[in-house]
Amino acid sequence: MDSGKGRGQEGGGMTTNPEYSTKDLNLAVVLKLSGISLIRVENFSGKGVFVFKNSQKVEAIISDYLNDLTTMNPRAVFDMWKSLKSQAYTASNSIR
């Protein structure tokens, strides 16, 4: 499962880059609904890549997500999923 990629992140939990990117739409929804700022959506090989502002909070949210400890309002999740999917589609088709 692609849980994303922290650009410039090193082991030990140190955040060294101000951006965190992921192709995982579900993770992007969780990050956005958790209050992490979405900087942009990029095109990478025809796929949308979500780029967020990186912080220690991002690492904790990802850990909770991967361990099924995240709870969110279902309606908010579905609405955000549709919104981010649309943005990814737009980004991935803007170069074609």
Secondary structure, 3 states (H helix, E strand, C coil): CCCCEECCCCHHHCCCCCEEEECCHHHHHHHHHCCCCEEEEEEECCEEEEEEECCHHHHHHHHHHHCCCCCCCHHHHHHHHHHHHHHHHHHHHCCC
